[in-house]
Amino acid sequence: MRHPAQFWPQFDALAHEILDRAPVKDRVHVEGRLLKMLGEHRELLRRCRGWPPGNRRPLH
């Protein structure tokens, strides 16, 4: 990531690619893990002016 403003577009693209490739039966679990990761790194994201994420496409 070159600039904090690039975080959400990059994260969303990667997260949606991961979810699209996950077997249907695992998608709820995968989405939960992605959301947990975001929660665990909330303070870092806030310092990068990336939290709250604002108008983003939902993971599901």
C-alpha positions in Angstrom: 0.0 0.0 0.0 1.5 3.3 -1.1 -1.0 5.6 0.5 -3.6 5.1 3.2 -6.3 6.2 0.8 -5.5 3.1 -1.3 -6.2 0.7 1.6 -9.9 0.2 1.2 -10.0 -0.3 -2.5 -7.1 -2.8 -2.3 -8.7 -4.6 0.7 -12.1 -4.8 -0.9 -10.7 -6.2 -4.2 -8.7 -8.8 -2.3 -11.4 -9.7 0.2 -14.0 -10.1 -2.6 -11.6 -12.3 -4.6 -11.0 -14.5 -1.5 -14.7 -14.8 -0.9 -15.5 -15.5 -4.6 -12.9 -18.4 -4.5 -14.1 -19.8 -1.2 -16.4 -22.8 -1.4 -20.0 -21.7 -0.7 -20.1 -23.7 2.5 -17.1 -21.8 3.8 -18.0 -18.2 2.9 -19.7 -17.3 6.2 -16.6 -18.5 8.0 -14.2 -16.6 5.6 -16.2 -13.4 5.9 -16.2 -13.7 9.7 -12.4 -14.1 9.7 -12.0 -11.0 7.4 -14.2 -9.0 9.7 -12.4 -10.2 12.8 -9.1 -9.2 11.2 -10.4 -5.7 10.6 -11.6 -5.5 14.2 -8.2 -6.6 15.6 -6.5 -3.9 13.5 -9.0 -1.1 14.1 -6.5 1.1 16.0 -3.9 0.9 13.2 -6.5 1.6 10.6 -7.8 4.6 12.6 -4.2 6.0 12.8 -4.0 5.7 9.0 -7.3 7.6 8.7 -8.9 4.5 7.3 -11.4 3.9 10.0 -14.4 3.9 10.0 -14.3 2.6 6.4 -17.2 4.8 5.2 -19.1 3.9 2.0 -17.7 0.6 1.0 -19.3 -2.4 -0.7 -20.3 -4.9 2.0 -18.4 -8.2 2.0 -21.4 -10.4 1.6 
